[in-house]
Amino acid sequence: HWRMQLNNWLQNRYRSTDLLTWNTSPSGQRHNAVWTAVAYINGVEYGRGTGPSQGAAKEVAAQKALDALT
């Protein structure tokens, strides 16, 4: 739910979620990959996370981004 909370925060603060972009990449073996996700707001990194899936990594990054913003 962190991605939704981040989107809601951006919508309330800036009236837009277009400022948020993601960079995701896997590492390791294909069957046991670790994903890294980076949340950028207006081109500035605000959160970075890792996880067993792209979605899980984005959740961690979104939580860190919210922590940095609030």
Steps between C-alpha positions, in 0.01 A plus 500: 500500500801730517488576127136605533582718800787661311276568201233648728758721674627630165146558376407695812824699509564568131165412336692255283665160512690566176803608703557141616712268286649160572816318403491124563755232427555136594830347608609146563368183347179517302319246720617672820534865400522789742330814372615854571259791458576870521228763541577835341293811558567774251822320404635480858542165674279479810489129572679179412394148588565136423277196505422163345272659240476829316186591695655420837805712420275791395309473828821534701617792285162673533511464879848652512392781268204582724727498805732745325214728396315514831 
